[in-house]
Amino acid sequence: MRISPAGLLVVLAFAVPALVQARTVLAFAGVHVSPLQTVLIGLLVLTAVVLWAVAPGSGTEAPSEPNGG
């Protein structure tokens, strides 16, 4: 994983209100997004974050010691 499970949970927890607030900001700018569109965009964003998190790294990370040292 590219990010710890706890870190992924934090990112997902912050993403949900950010998506809701993005709808509000877009409404102020005159762009109207329906609740269904917001949910669909949110699902796409959250799915992309999860797929990125569980994808193997680029191989640039230092190998970890098998004995924990």
C-alpha positions in Angstrom: 0.0 0.0 0.0 1.1 3.5 -0.7 -0.5 4.9 2.4 -1.3 3.4 5.8 -4.9 2.2 6.4 -5.3 4.9 9.0 -4.1 7.6 6.6 -6.5 6.3 3.9 -9.4 6.6 6.4 -8.4 10.2 7.2 -8.2 11.1 3.5 -11.6 9.5 2.8 -13.1 11.2 5.9 -11.9 14.6 4.7 -12.9 14.0 1.1 -16.6 13.5 1.8 -17.3 17.0 3.3 -15.0 18.5 0.7 -17.2 17.1 -2.1 -20.3 18.5 -0.4 -18.7 21.9 0.1 -17.5 21.9 -3.6 -21.2 21.6 -4.6 -21.9 24.8 -2.6 -19.0 26.7 -4.0 -20.0 25.7 -7.5 -23.5 27.0 -6.8 -22.1 30.4 -5.8 -20.2 30.4 -9.2 -23.4 29.7 -11.1 -22.7 26.1 -11.8 -25.6 23.9 -10.6 -24.8 20.3 -9.8 -27.5 17.9 -8.7 -27.2 15.8 -5.6 -27.0 12.7 -7.8 -24.2 14.1 -9.8 -22.4 15.0 -6.5 -22.8 11.4 -5.3 -21.5 10.0 -8.6 -18.5 12.3 -8.7 -17.8 11.5 -5.1 -17.9 7.8 -5.8 -15.5 8.3 -8.7 -13.1 10.4 -6.6 -13.2 8.0 -3.6 -12.7 5.0 -5.8 -9.7 6.6 -7.5 -8.2 7.4 -4.1 -8.7 3.8 -2.9 -7.2 2.4 -6.1 -4.2 4.7 -5.9 -3.7 3.7 -2.2 -3.8 -0.1 -2.8 -1.7 0.0 -6.0 1.9 -1.2 -5.6 4.5 1.6 -5.2 6.8 2.7 -7.9 9.7 0.7 -6.4 11.6 3.7 -5.2 11.0 2.9 -1.5 13.7 1.4 0.5 13.2 -2.3 1.2 12.1 -3.1 4.8 14.1 -5.4 7.0 12.4 -8.7 7.5 13.5 -8.9 11.1 12.1 -5.4 11.9 15.5 -3.7 12.2 
